[in-house]
Amino acid sequence: MAQGKLKAKAQLPKDVKNKKSAKKGSAITKRANRPIQPKKKGIVEAKKLKQIVHKNVNKAIEEELRSRATSDNKSLSAAQKAVAEYHKKGASGPS
């Protein structure tokens, strides 16, 4: 058991307490006039561009291989002939 008096806790003067409470308020944001744009829009656009480039490169490679195969007079299989005719007609596939 504690013997003797408990020590009194030190207290700040009343005017200091009032100054602290008066200072508190809404935080100042430095970005109020400069909002940050969402990243998703840029990522989606970059992905679309990458897909377009990928598709065009693959198409060019396929056309080059097709032209090499036809210039060497190598016979294509029935399925490959059907695909070649389909592309010659200019039909667009599903996007």
mmCIF file as gemmi writes it, N, C-alpha and C atoms, coordinates in Angstrom:
data_model
loop_
_atom_site.group_PDB
_atom_site.id
_atom_site.type_symbol
_atom_site.label_atom_id
_atom_site.label_alt_id
_atom_site.label_comp_id
_atom_site.label_asym_id
_atom_site.label_entity_id
_atom_site.label_seq_id
_atom_site.pdbx_PDB_ins_code
_atom_site.Cartn_x
_atom_site.Cartn_y
_atom_site.Cartn_z
_atom_site.occupancy
_atom_site.B_iso_or_equiv
_atom_site.pdbx_formal_charge
_atom_site.auth_seq_id
_atom_site.auth_asym_id
_atom_site.pdbx_PDB_model_num
ATOM 1 N N . MET Axp A 1 ? 0.821 -1.181 0 1 0 ? 1 A 1
ATOM 2 C CA . MET Axp A 1 ? 0 0 0 1 0 ? 1 A 1
ATOM 3 C C . MET Axp A 1 ? 0.867 1.246 0 1 0 ? 1 A 1
ATOM 4 N N . ALA Axp A 2 ? 0.389 2.215 -0.702 1 0 ? 2 A 1
ATOM 5 C CA . ALA Axp A 2 ? 1.137 3.462 -0.768 1 0 ? 2 A 1
ATOM 6 C C . ALA Axp A 2 ? 0.961 4.225 0.528 1 0 ? 2 A 1
ATOM 7 N N . GLN Axp A 3 ? 2.066 4.717 0.989 1 0 ? 3 A 1
ATOM 8 C CA . GLN Axp A 3 ? 1.986 5.502 2.218 1 0 ? 3 A 1
ATOM 9 C C . GLN Axp A 3 ? 2.361 6.931 1.898 1 0 ? 3 A 1
ATOM 10 N N . GLY Axp A 4 ? 1.646 7.821 2.374 1 0 ? 4 A 1
ATOM 11 C CA . GLY Axp A 4 ? 1.9 9.217 2.113 1 0 ? 4 A 1
ATOM 12 C C . GLY Axp A 4 ? 0.966 9.747 1.039 1 0 ? 4 A 1
ATOM 13 N N . LYS Axp A 5 ? 1.175 11.004 0.737 1 0 ? 5 A 1
ATOM 14 C CA . LYS Axp A 5 ? 0.324 11.678 -0.234 1 0 ? 5 A 1
ATOM 15 C C . LYS Axp A 5 ? 0.76 11.355 -1.666 1 0 ? 5 A 1
ATOM 16 N N . LEU Axp A 6 ? -0.191 11.332 -2.585 1 0 ? 6 A 1
ATOM 17 C CA . LEU Axp A 6 ? 0.142 11.187 -4.001 1 0 ? 6 A 1
ATOM 18 C C . LEU Axp A 6 ? 0.626 12.526 -4.537 1 0 ? 6 A 1
ATOM 19 N N . LYS Axp A 7 ? 1.545 12.457 -5.485 1 0 ? 7 A 1
ATOM 20 C CA . LYS Axp A 7 ? 2.07 13.689 -6.068 1 0 ? 7 A 1
ATOM 21 C C . LYS Axp A 7 ? 1.01 14.295 -6.984 1 0 ? 7 A 1
ATOM 22 N N . ALA Axp A 8 ? 0.888 15.573 -6.949 1 0 ? 8 A 1
ATOM 23 C CA . ALA Axp A 8 ? -0.055 16.271 -7.818 1 0 ? 8 A 1
ATOM 24 C C . ALA Axp A 8 ? 0.569 16.385 -9.208 1 0 ? 8 A 1
ATOM 25 N N . LYS Axp A 9 ? -0.228 16.136 -10.23 1 0 ? 9 A 1
ATOM 26 C CA . LYS Axp A 9 ? 0.269 16.233 -11.6 1 0 ? 9 A 1
ATOM 27 C C . LYS Axp A 9 ? 0.373 17.701 -11.991 1 0 ? 9 A 1
ATOM 28 N N . ALA Axp A 10 ? 1.414 18.001 -12.741 1 0 ? 10 A 1
ATOM 29 C CA . ALA Axp A 10 ? 1.61 19.377 -13.19 1 0 ? 10 A 1
ATOM 30 C C . ALA Axp A 10 ? 0.579 19.698 -14.255 1 0 ? 10 A 1
ATOM 31 N N . GLN Axp A 11 ? 0.007 20.863 -14.169 1 0 ? 11 A 1
ATOM 32 C CA . GLN Axp A 11 ? -1.002 21.285 -15.131 1 0 ? 11 A 1
ATOM 33 C C . GLN Axp A 11 ? -0.544 22.553 -15.828 1 0 ? 11 A 1
ATOM 34 N N . LEU Axp A 12 ? -0.908 22.655 -17.101 1 0 ? 12 A 1
ATOM 35 C CA . LEU Axp A 12 ? -0.569 23.842 -17.869 1 0 ? 12 A 1
ATOM 36 C C . LEU Axp A 12 ? -1.485 24.987 -17.463 1 0 ? 12 A 1
ATOM 37 N N . PRO Axp A 13 ? -1.003 26.2 -17.608 1 0 ? 13 A 1
ATOM 38 C CA . PRO Axp A 13 ? -1.876 27.345 -17.337 1 0 ? 13 A 1
ATOM 39 C C . PRO Axp A 13 ? -3.04 27.367 -18.323 1 0 ? 13 A 1
ATOM 40 N N . LYS Axp A 14 ? -4.145 27.968 -17.908 1 0 ? 14 A 1
ATOM 41 C CA . LYS Axp A 14 ? -5.358 27.972 -18.73 1 0 ? 14 A 1
ATOM 42 C C . LYS Axp A 14 ? -5.164 28.691 -20.056 1 0 ? 14 A 1
ATOM 43 N N . ASP Axp A 15 ? -4.4 29.769 -20.076 1 0 ? 15 A 1
ATOM 44 C CA . ASP Axp A 15 ? -4.224 30.504 -21.326 1 0 ? 15 A 1
ATOM 45 C C . ASP Axp A 15 ? -3.445 29.691 -22.367 1 0 ? 15 A 1
ATOM 46 N N . VAL Axp A 16 ? -2.531 28.827 -21.946 1 0 ? 16 A 1
ATOM 47 C CA . VAL Axp A 16 ? -1.792 27.977 -22.877 1 0 ? 16 A 1
ATOM 48 C C . VAL Axp A 16 ? -2.725 26.923 -23.467 1 0 ? 16 A 1
ATOM 49 N N . LYS Axp A 17 ? -3.599 26.371 -22.651 1 0 ? 17 A 1
ATOM 50 C CA . LYS Axp A 17 ? -4.561 25.381 -23.141 1 0 ? 17 A 1
ATOM 51 C C . LYS Axp A 17 ? -5.457 25.985 -24.209 1 0 ? 17 A 1
ATOM 52 N N . ASN Axp A 18 ? -5.893 27.201 -23.996 1 0 ? 18 A 1
ATOM 53 C CA . ASN Axp A 18 ? -6.781 27.863 -24.956 1 0 ? 18 A 1
ATOM 54 C C . ASN Axp A 18 ? -6.067 28.12 -26.28 1 0 ? 18 A 1
ATOM 55 N N . LYS Axp A 19 ? -4.776 28.456 -26.244 1 0 ? 19 A 1
ATOM 56 C CA . LYS Axp A 19 ? -4.033 28.71 -27.476 1 0 ? 19 A 1
ATOM 57 C C . LYS Axp A 19 ? -3.928 27.441 -28.316 1 0 ? 19 A 1
ATOM 58 N N . LYS Axp A 20 ? -3.682 26.314 -27.659 1 0 ? 20 A 1
ATOM 59 C CA . LYS Axp A 20 ? -3.567 25.056 -28.39 1 0 ? 20 A 1
ATOM 60 C C . LYS Axp A 20 ? -4.881 24.694 -29.067 1 0 ? 20 A 1
ATOM 61 N N . SER Axp A 21 ? -5.98 24.843 -28.358 1 0 ? 21 A 1
ATOM 62 C CA . SER Axp A 21 ? -7.267 24.479 -28.94 1 0 ? 21 A 1
ATOM 63 C C . SER Axp A 21 ? -7.662 25.446 -30.046 1 0 ? 21 A 1
ATOM 64 N N . ALA Axp A 22 ? -7.223 26.69 -29.95 1 0 ? 22 A 1
ATOM 65 C CA . ALA Axp A 22 ? -7.55 27.665 -30.986 1 0 ? 22 A 1
ATOM 66 C C . ALA Axp A 22 ? -6.773 27.372 -32.268 1 0 ? 22 A 1
ATOM 67 N N . LYS Axp A 23 ? -5.567 26.817 -32.15 1 0 ? 23 A 1
ATOM 68 C CA . LYS Axp A 23 ? -4.752 26.518 -33.321 1 0 ? 23 A 1
ATOM 69 C C . LYS Axp A 23 ? -5.337 25.379 -34.14 1 0 ? 23 A 1
ATOM 70 N N . LYS Axp A 24 ? -5.972 24.441 -33.469 1 0 ? 24 A 1
ATOM 71 C CA . LYS Axp A 24 ? -6.51 23.293 -34.193 1 0 ? 24 A 1
ATOM 72 C C . LYS Axp A 24 ? -7.635 23.742 -35.111 1 0 ? 24 A 1
ATOM 73 N N . GLY Axp A 25 ? -7.622 23.198 -36.273 1 0 ? 25 A 1
ATOM 74 C CA . GLY Axp A 25 ? -8.643 23.518 -37.253 1 0 ? 25 A 1
ATOM 75 C C . GLY Axp A 25 ? -8.458 22.596 -38.44 1 0 ? 25 A 1
ATOM 76 N N . SER Axp A 26 ? -8.96 23.002 -39.567 1 0 ? 26 A 1
ATOM 77 C CA . SER Axp A 26 ? -8.797 22.159 -40.747 1 0 ? 26 A 1
ATOM 78 C C . SER Axp A 26 ? -7.346 22.215 -41.21 1 0 ? 26 A 1
ATOM 79 N N . ALA Axp A 27 ? -6.857 21.078 -41.631 1 0 ? 27 A 1
ATOM 80 C CA . ALA Axp A 27 ? -5.479 21 -42.1 1 0 ? 27 A 1
ATOM 81 C C . ALA Axp A 27 ? -5.355 21.728 -43.429 1 0 ? 27 A 1
ATOM 82 N N . ILE Axp A 28 ? -4.232 22.35 -43.643 1 0 ? 28 A 1
ATOM 83 C CA . ILE Axp A 28 ? -4.001 23.081 -44.887 1 0 ? 28 A 1
ATOM 84 C C . ILE Axp A 28 ? -3.465 22.099 -45.918 1 0 ? 28 A 1
ATOM 85 N N . THR Axp A 29 ? -4.159 22.005 -47.022 1 0 ? 29 A 1
ATOM 86 C CA . THR Axp A 29 ? -3.7 21.122 -48.089 1 0 ? 29 A 1
ATOM 87 C C . THR Axp A 29 ? -3.044 21.97 -49.167 1 0 ? 29 A 1
ATOM 88 N N . LYS Axp A 30 ? -1.865 21.582 -49.546 1 0 ? 30 A 1
ATOM 89 C CA . LYS Axp A 30 ? -1.138 22.332 -50.564 1 0 ? 30 A 1
ATOM 90 C C . LYS Axp A 30 ? -1.595 21.945 -51.963 1 0 ? 30 A 1
ATOM 91 N N . ARG Axp A 31 ? -2.334 20.863 -52.093 1 0 ? 31 A 1
ATOM 92 C CA . ARG Axp A 31 ? -2.76 20.378 -53.402 1 0 ? 31 A 1
ATOM 93 C C . ARG Axp A 31 ? -4.187 20.801 -53.748 1 0 ? 31 A 1
ATOM 94 N N . ALA Axp A 32 ? -4.726 21.757 -53.055 1 0 ? 32 A 1
ATOM 95 C CA . ALA Axp A 32 ? -6.11 22.152 -53.313 1 0 ? 32 A 1
ATOM 96 C C . ALA Axp A 32 ? -6.295 22.628 -54.747 1 0 ? 32 A 1
ATOM 97 N N . ASN Axp A 33 ? -5.319 23.339 -55.264 1 0 ? 33 A 1
ATOM 98 C CA . ASN Axp A 33 ? -5.443 23.876 -56.62 1 0 ? 33 A 1
ATOM 99 C C . ASN Axp A 33 ? -4.788 22.983 -57.666 1 0 ? 33 A 1
ATOM 100 N N . ARG Axp A 34 ? -4.16 21.894 -57.221 1 0 ? 34 A 1
ATOM 101 C CA . ARG Axp A 34 ? -3.477 20.995 -58.148 1 0 ? 34 A 1
ATOM 102 C C . ARG Axp A 34 ? -3.931 19.565 -57.903 1 0 ? 34 A 1
ATOM 103 N N . PRO Axp A 35 ? -5.117 19.199 -58.336 1 0 ? 35 A 1
ATOM 104 C CA . PRO Axp A 35 ? -5.594 17.832 -58.072 1 0 ? 35 A 1
ATOM 105 C C . PRO Axp A 35 ? -4.774 16.799 -58.84 1 0 ? 35 A 1
ATOM 106 N N . ILE Axp A 36 ? -4.62 15.636 -58.259 1 0 ? 36 A 1
ATOM 107 C CA . ILE Axp A 36 ? -3.868 14.545 -58.873 1 0 ? 36 A 1
ATOM 108 C C . ILE Axp A 36 ? -4.813 13.744 -59.764 1 0 ? 36 A 1
ATOM 109 N N . GLN Axp A 37 ? -4.407 13.552 -61 1 0 ? 37 A 1
ATOM 110 C CA . GLN Axp A 37 ? -5.244 12.811 -61.936 1 0 ? 37 A 1
ATOM 111 C C . GLN Axp A 37 ? -5.184 11.318 -61.618 1 0 ? 37 A 1
ATOM 112 N N . PRO Axp A 38 ? -6.271 10.604 -61.859 1 0 ? 38 A 1
ATOM 113 C CA . PRO Axp A 38 ? -6.252 9.155 -61.615 1 0 ? 38 A 1
ATOM 114 C C . PRO Axp A 38 ? -5.311 8.458 -62.596 1 0 ? 38 A 1
ATOM 115 N N . LYS Axp A 39 ? -4.652 7.407 -62.12 1 0 ? 39 A 1
ATOM 116 C CA . LYS Axp A 39 ? -3.672 6.69 -62.93 1 0 ? 39 A 1
ATOM 117 C C . LYS Axp A 39 ? -4.327 5.719 -63.904 1 0 ? 39 A 1
ATOM 118 N N . LYS Axp A 40 ? -5.528 5.267 -63.597 1 0 ? 40 A 1
ATOM 119 C CA . LYS Axp A 40 ? -6.145 4.204 -64.384 1 0 ? 40 A 1
ATOM 120 C C . LYS Axp A 40 ? -6.331 4.609 -65.846 1 0 ? 40 A 1
ATOM 121 N N . LYS Axp A 41 ? -6.723 5.853 -66.089 1 0 ? 41 A 1
ATOM 122 C CA . LYS Axp A 41 ? -6.974 6.294 -67.458 1 0 ? 41 A 1
ATOM 123 C C . LYS Axp A 41 ? -5.714 6.163 -68.311 1 0 ? 41 A 1
ATOM 124 N N . GLY Axp A 42 ? -4.593 6.584 -67.788 1 0 ? 42 A 1
ATOM 125 C CA . GLY Axp A 42 ? -3.335 6.481 -68.523 1 0 ? 42 A 1
ATOM 126 C C . GLY Axp A 42 ? -2.926 5.044 -68.76 1 0 ? 42 A 1
ATOM 127 N N . ILE Axp A 43 ? -3.153 4.191 -67.769 1 0 ? 43 A 1
ATOM 128 C CA . ILE Axp A 43 ? -2.794 2.779 -67.898 1 0 ? 43 A 1
ATOM 129 C C . ILE Axp A 43 ? -3.641 2.111 -68.971 1 0 ? 43 A 1
ATOM 130 N N . VAL Axp A 44 ? -4.934 2.429 -68.988 1 0 ? 44 A 1
ATOM 131 C CA . VAL Axp A 44 ? -5.838 1.841 -69.986 1 0 ? 44 A 1
ATOM 132 C C . VAL Axp A 44 ? -5.436 2.293 -71.39 1 0 ? 44 A 1
ATOM 133 N N . GLU Axp A 45 ? -5.11 3.575 -71.546 1 0 ? 45 A 1
ATOM 134 C CA . GLU Axp A 45 ? -4.698 4.071 -72.859 1 0 ? 45 A 1
ATOM 135 C C . GLU Axp A 45 ? -3.401 3.411 -73.318 1 0 ? 45 A 1
ATOM 136 N N . ALA Axp A 46 ? -2.467 3.24 -72.405 1 0 ? 46 A 1
ATOM 137 C CA . ALA Axp A 46 ? -1.198 2.595 -72.753 1 0 ? 46 A 1
ATOM 138 C C . ALA Axp A 46 ? -1.425 1.149 -73.169 1 0 ? 46 A 1
ATOM 139 N N . LYS Axp A 47 ? -2.336 0.469 -72.477 1 0 ? 47 A 1
ATOM 140 C CA . LYS Axp A 47 ? -2.629 -0.928 -72.809 1 0 ? 47 A 1
ATOM 141 C C . LYS Axp A 47 ? -3.266 -1.033 -74.191 1 0 ? 47 A 1
ATOM 142 N N . LYS Axp A 48 ? -4.191 -0.113 -74.506 1 0 ? 48 A 1
ATOM 143 C CA . LYS Axp A 48 ? -4.827 -0.126 -75.826 1 0 ? 48 A 1
ATOM 144 C C . LYS Axp A 48 ? -3.792 0.112 -76.927 1 0 ? 48 A 1
ATOM 145 N N . LEU Axp A 49 ? -2.908 1.072 -76.697 1 0 ? 49 A 1
ATOM 146 C CA . LEU Axp A 49 ? -1.873 1.367 -77.68 1 0 ? 49 A 1
ATOM 147 C C . LEU Axp A 49 ? -0.965 0.163 -77.887 1 0 ? 49 A 1
ATOM 148 N N . LYS Axp A 50 ? -0.61 -0.496 -76.796 1 0 ? 50 A 1
ATOM 149 C CA . LYS Axp A 50 ? 0.251 -1.675 -76.878 1 0 ? 50 A 1
ATOM 150 C C . LYS Axp A 50 ? -0.437 -2.789 -77.658 1 0 ? 50 A 1
ATOM 151 N N . GLN Axp A 51 ? -1.748 -2.974 -77.441 1 0 ? 51 A 1
ATOM 152 C CA . GLN Axp A 51 ? -2.489 -4.004 -78.17 1 0 ? 51 A 1
ATOM 153 C C . GLN Axp A 51 ? -2.535 -3.692 -79.662 1 0 ? 51 A 1
ATOM 154 N N . ILE Axp A 52 ? -2.726 -2.429 -80.009 1 0 ? 52 A 1
ATOM 155 C CA . ILE Axp A 52 ? -2.782 -2.037 -81.42 1 0 ? 52 A 1
ATOM 156 C C . ILE Axp A 52 ? -1.438 -2.306 -82.094 1 0 ? 52 A 1
ATOM 157 N N . VAL Axp A 53 ? -0.359 -1.918 -81.42 1 0 ? 53 A 1
ATOM 158 C CA . VAL Axp A 53 ? 0.979 -2.149 -81.979 1 0 ? 53 A 1
ATOM 159 C C . VAL Axp A 53 ? 1.229 -3.643 -82.134 1 0 ? 53 A 1
ATOM 160 N N . HIS Axp A 54 ? 0.864 -4.409 -81.113 1 0 ? 54 A 1
ATOM 161 C CA . HIS Axp A 54 ? 1.054 -5.862 -81.135 1 0 ? 54 A 1
ATOM 162 C C . HIS Axp A 54 ? 0.296 -6.484 -82.304 1 0 ? 54 A 1
ATOM 163 N N . LYS Axp A 55 ? -0.939 -6.044 -82.494 1 0 ? 55 A 1
ATOM 164 C CA . LYS Axp A 55 ? -1.773 -6.583 -83.572 1 0 ? 55 A 1
ATOM 165 C C . LYS Axp A 55 ? -1.177 -6.244 -84.938 1 0 ? 55 A 1
ATOM 166 N N . ASN Axp A 56 ? -0.717 -4.999 -85.106 1 0 ? 56 A 1
ATOM 167 C CA . ASN Axp A 56 ? -0.147 -4.587 -86.391 1 0 ? 56 A 1
ATOM 168 C C . ASN Axp A 56 ? 1.149 -5.328 -86.701 1 0 ? 56 A 1
ATOM 169 N N . VAL Axp A 57 ? 1.976 -5.522 -85.688 1 0 ? 57 A 1
ATOM 170 C CA . VAL Axp A 57 ? 3.237 -6.246 -85.9 1 0 ? 57 A 1
ATOM 171 C C . VAL Axp A 57 ? 2.952 -7.687 -86.297 1 0 ? 57 A 1
ATOM 172 N N . ASN Axp A 58 ? 2.035 -8.332 -85.592 1 0 ? 58 A 1
ATOM 173 C CA . ASN Axp A 58 ? 1.694 -9.717 -85.924 1 0 ? 58 A 1
ATOM 174 C C . ASN Axp A 58 ? 1.118 -9.825 -87.335 1 0 ? 58 A 1
ATOM 175 N N . LYS Axp A 59 ? 0.293 -8.842 -87.706 1 0 ? 59 A 1
ATOM 176 C CA . LYS Axp A 59 ? -0.311 -8.858 -89.036 1 0 ? 59 A 1
ATOM 177 C C . LYS Axp A 59 ? 0.767 -8.709 -90.114 1 0 ? 59 A 1
ATOM 178 N N . ALA Axp A 60 ? 1.725 -7.818 -89.877 1 0 ? 60 A 1
ATOM 179 C CA . ALA Axp A 60 ? 2.806 -7.615 -90.844 1 0 ? 60 A 1
ATOM 180 C C . ALA Axp A 60 ? 3.666 -8.868 -90.974 1 0 ? 60 A 1
ATOM 181 N N . ILE Axp A 61 ? 3.965 -9.499 -89.86 1 0 ? 61 A 1
ATOM 182 C CA . ILE Axp A 61 ? 4.768 -10.729 -89.889 1 0 ? 61 A 1
ATOM 183 C C . ILE Axp A 61 ? 4.029 -11.825 -90.649 1 0 ? 61 A 1
ATOM 184 N N . GLU Axp A 62 ? 2.732 -11.936 -90.384 1 0 ? 62 A 1
ATOM 185 C CA . GLU Axp A 62 ? 1.941 -12.969 -91.054 1 0 ? 62 A 1
ATOM 186 C C . GLU Axp A 62 ? 1.89 -12.721 -92.561 1 0 ? 62 A 1
ATOM 187 N N . GLU Axp A 63 ? 1.727 -11.46 -92.963 1 0 ? 63 A 1
ATOM 188 C CA . GLU Axp A 63 ? 1.692 -11.143 -94.39 1 0 ? 63 A 1
ATOM 189 C C . GLU Axp A 63 ? 3.036 -11.448 -95.049 1 0 ? 63 A 1
ATOM 190 N N . GLU Axp A 64 ? 4.119 -11.153 -94.341 1 0 ? 64 A 1
ATOM 191 C CA . GLU Axp A 64 ? 5.444 -11.433 -94.894 1 0 ? 64 A 1
ATOM 192 C C . GLU Axp A 64 ? 5.653 -12.935 -95.071 1 0 ? 64 A 1
ATOM 193 N N . LEU Axp A 65 ? 5.275 -13.701 -94.07 1 0 ? 65 A 1
ATOM 194 C CA . LEU Axp A 65 ? 5.408 -15.157 -94.177 1 0 ? 65 A 1
ATOM 195 C C . LEU Axp A 65 ? 4.526 -15.706 -95.289 1 0 ? 65 A 1
ATOM 196 N N . ARG Axp A 66 ? 3.331 -15.149 -95.41 1 0 ? 66 A 1
ATOM 197 C CA . ARG Axp A 66 ? 2.412 -15.597 -96.449 1 0 ? 66 A 1
ATOM 198 C C . ARG Axp A 66 ? 2.988 -15.293 -97.839 1 0 ? 66 A 1
ATOM 199 N N . SER Axp A 67 ? 3.587 -14.105 -97.989 1 0 ? 67 A 1
ATOM 200 C CA . SER Axp A 67 ? 4.153 -13.744 -99.293 1 0 ? 67 A 1
ATOM 201 C C . SER Axp A 67 ? 5.367 -14.617 -99.62 1 0 ? 67 A 1
ATOM 202 N N . ARG Axp A 68 ? 6.162 -14.939 -98.603 1 0 ? 68 A 1
ATOM 203 C CA . ARG Axp A 68 ? 7.308 -15.831 -98.831 1 0 ? 68 A 1
ATOM 204 C C . ARG Axp A 68 ? 6.836 -17.223 -99.245 1 0 ? 68 A 1
ATOM 205 N N . ALA Axp A 69 ? 5.792 -17.685 -98.607 1 0 ? 69 A 1
ATOM 206 C CA . ALA Axp A 69 ? 5.277 -19.022 -98.924 1 0 ? 69 A 1
ATOM 207 C C . ALA Axp A 69 ? 4.72 -19.063 -100.343 1 0 ? 69 A 1
ATOM 208 N N . THR Axp A 70 ? 4.042 -18.014 -100.765 1 0 ? 70 A 1
ATOM 209 C CA . THR Axp A 70 ? 3.466 -18.013 -102.115 1 0 ? 70 A 1
ATOM 210 C C . THR Axp A 70 ? 4.542 -17.765 -103.17 1 0 ? 70 A 1
ATOM 211 N N . SER Axp A 71 ? 5.582 -17.007 -102.833 1 0 ? 71 A 1
ATOM 212 C CA . SER Axp A 71 ? 6.628 -16.735 -103.823 1 0 ? 71 A 1
ATOM 213 C C . SER Axp A 71 ? 7.508 -17.964 -104.058 1 0 ? 71 A 1
ATOM 214 N N . ASP Axp A 72 ? 7.622 -18.827 -103.066 1 0 ? 72 A 1
ATOM 215 C CA . ASP Axp A 72 ? 8.426 -20.041 -103.213 1 0 ? 72 A 1
ATOM 216 C C . ASP Axp A 72 ? 7.63 -21.163 -103.876 1 0 ? 72 A 1
ATOM 217 N N . ASN Axp A 73 ? 6.395 -20.887 -104.241 1 0 ? 73 A 1
ATOM 218 C CA . ASN Axp A 73 ? 5.494 -21.854 -104.859 1 0 ? 73 A 1
ATOM 219 C C . ASN Axp A 73 ? 5.302 -23.097 -103.992 1 0 ? 73 A 1
ATOM 220 N N . LYS Axp A 74 ? 5.328 -22.901 -102.704 1 0 ? 74 A 1
ATOM 221 C CA . LYS Axp A 74 ? 5.048 -24.017 -101.802 1 0 ? 74 A 1
ATOM 222 C C . LYS Axp A 74 ? 3.538 -24.113 -101.651 1 0 ? 74 A 1
ATOM 223 N N . SER Axp A 75 ? 3.063 -25.337 -101.642 1 0 ? 75 A 1
ATOM 224 C CA . SER Axp A 75 ? 1.62 -25.504 -101.54 1 0 ? 75 A 1
ATOM 225 C C . SER Axp A 75 ? 1.184 -25.373 -100.082 1 0 ? 75 A 1
ATOM 226 N N . LEU Axp A 76 ? 0.073 -24.707 -99.905 1 0 ? 76 A 1
ATOM 227 C CA . LEU Axp A 76 ? -0.494 -24.544 -98.573 1 0 ? 76 A 1
ATOM 228 C C . LEU Axp A 76 ? -1.535 -25.626 -98.343 1 0 ? 76 A 1
ATOM 229 N N . SER Axp A 77 ? -1.792 -25.911 -97.105 1 0 ? 77 A 1
ATOM 230 C CA . SER Axp A 77 ? -2.845 -26.874 -96.799 1 0 ? 77 A 1
ATOM 231 C C . SER Axp A 77 ? -4.196 -26.228 -97.096 1 0 ? 77 A 1
ATOM 232 N N . ALA Axp A 78 ? -5.239 -27.02 -97.08 1 0 ? 78 A 1
ATOM 233 C CA . ALA Axp A 78 ? -6.575 -26.509 -97.391 1 0 ? 78 A 1
ATOM 234 C C . ALA Axp A 78 ? -6.985 -25.432 -96.395 1 0 ? 78 A 1
ATOM 235 N N . ALA Axp A 79 ? -6.661 -25.63 -95.125 1 0 ? 79 A 1
ATOM 236 C CA . ALA Axp A 79 ? -7.025 -24.648 -94.107 1 0 ? 79 A 1
ATOM 237 C C . ALA Axp A 79 ? -6.258 -23.345 -94.326 1 0 ? 79 A 1
ATOM 238 N N . GLN Axp A 80 ? -4.981 -23.458 -94.674 1 0 ? 80 A 1
ATOM 239 C CA . GLN Axp A 80 ? -4.174 -22.267 -94.904 1 0 ? 80 A 1
ATOM 240 C C . GLN Axp A 80 ? -4.644 -21.518 -96.147 1 0 ? 80 A 1
ATOM 241 N N . LYS Axp A 81 ? -5.078 -22.254 -97.162 1 0 ? 81 A 1
ATOM 242 C CA . LYS Axp A 81 ? -5.609 -21.608 -98.362 1 0 ? 81 A 1
ATOM 243 C C . LYS Axp A 81 ? -6.881 -20.836 -98.045 1 0 ? 81 A 1
ATOM 244 N N . ALA Axp A 82 ? -7.724 -21.439 -97.227 1 0 ? 82 A 1
ATOM 245 C CA . ALA Axp A 82 ? -8.971 -20.774 -96.856 1 0 ? 82 A 1
ATOM 246 C C . ALA Axp A 82 ? -8.685 -19.484 -96.09 1 0 ? 82 A 1
ATOM 247 N N . VAL Axp A 83 ? -7.705 -19.537 -95.212 1 0 ? 83 A 1
ATOM 248 C CA . VAL Axp A 83 ? -7.342 -18.342 -94.445 1 0 ? 83 A 1
ATOM 249 C C . VAL Axp A 83 ? -6.761 -17.285 -95.372 1 0 ? 83 A 1
ATOM 250 N N . ALA Axp A 84 ? -5.933 -17.694 -96.328 1 0 ? 84 A 1
ATOM 251 C CA . ALA Axp A 84 ? -5.326 -16.753 -97.263 1 0 ? 84 A 1
ATOM 252 C C . ALA Axp A 84 ? -6.399 -16.074 -98.113 1 0 ? 84 A 1
ATOM 253 N N . GLU Axp A 85 ? -7.37 -16.835 -98.588 1 0 ? 85 A 1
ATOM 254 C CA . GLU Axp A 85 ? -8.454 -16.257 -99.38 1 0 ? 85 A 1
ATOM 255 C C . GLU Axp A 85 ? -9.289 -15.301 -98.543 1 0 ? 85 A 1
ATOM 256 N N . TYR Axp A 86 ? -9.505 -15.676 -97.316 1 0 ? 86 A 1
ATOM 257 C CA . TYR Axp A 86 ? -10.285 -14.841 -96.4 1 0 ? 86 A 1
ATOM 258 C C . TYR Axp A 86 ? -9.605 -13.478 -96.217 1 0 ? 86 A 1
ATOM 259 N N . HIS Axp A 87 ? -8.282 -13.49 -96.073 1 0 ? 87 A 1
ATOM 260 C CA . HIS Axp A 87 ? -7.551 -12.245 -95.877 1 0 ? 87 A 1
ATOM 261 C C . HIS Axp A 87 ? -7.443 -11.446 -97.17 1 0 ? 87 A 1
ATOM 262 N N . LYS Axp A 88 ? -7.408 -12.124 -98.309 1 0 ? 88 A 1
ATOM 263 C CA . LYS Axp A 88 ? -7.343 -11.413 -99.581 1 0 ? 88 A 1
ATOM 264 C C . LYS Axp A 88 ? -8.632 -10.652 -99.847 1 0 ? 88 A 1
ATOM 265 N N . LYS Axp A 89 ? -9.754 -11.216 -99.4 1 0 ? 89 A 1
ATOM 266 C CA . LYS Axp A 89 ? -11.046 -10.56 -99.603 1 0 ? 89 A 1
ATOM 267 C C . LYS Axp A 89 ? -11.159 -9.293 -98.765 1 0 ? 89 A 1
ATOM 268 N N . GLY Axp A 90 ? -10.328 -9.202 -97.732 1 0 ? 90 A 1
ATOM 269 C CA . GLY Axp A 90 ? -10.355 -8 -96.895 1 0 ? 90 A 1
ATOM 270 C C . GLY Axp A 90 ? -11.391 -8.066 -95.803 1 0 ? 90 A 1
ATOM 271 N N . ALA Axp A 91 ? -11.886 -9.266 -95.538 1 0 ? 91 A 1
ATOM 272 C CA . ALA Axp A 91 ? -12.874 -9.398 -94.47 1 0 ? 91 A 1
ATOM 273 C C . ALA Axp A 91 ? -12.183 -9.15 -93.144 1 0 ? 91 A 1
ATOM 274 N N . SER Axp A 92 ? -12.863 -8.415 -92.291 1 0 ? 92 A 1
ATOM 275 C CA . SER Axp A 92 ? -12.272 -8.131 -90.977 1 0 ? 92 A 1
ATOM 276 C C . SER Axp A 92 ? -12.8 -9.13 -89.977 1 0 ? 92 A 1
ATOM 277 N N . GLY Axp A 93 ? -11.897 -9.633 -89.164 1 0 ? 93 A 1
ATOM 278 C CA . GLY Axp A 93 ? -12.259 -10.604 -88.136 1 0 ? 93 A 1
ATOM 279 C C . GLY Axp A 93 ? -12.801 -9.9 -86.915 1 0 ? 93 A 1
ATOM 280 N N . PRO Axp A 94 ? -13.15 -10.673 -85.894 1 0 ? 94 A 1
ATOM 281 C CA . PRO Axp A 94 ? -13.651 -10.058 -84.667 1 0 ? 94 A 1
ATOM 282 C C . PRO Axp A 94 ? -12.546 -9.272 -83.976 1 0 ? 94 A 1
ATOM 283 N N . SER Axp A 95 ? -12.91 -8.12 -83.448 1 0 ? 95 A 1
ATOM 284 C CA . SER Axp A 95 ? -11.911 -7.258 -82.816 1 0 ? 95 A 1
ATOM 285 C C . SER Axp A 95 ? -11.844 -7.515 -81.347 1 0 ? 95 A 1
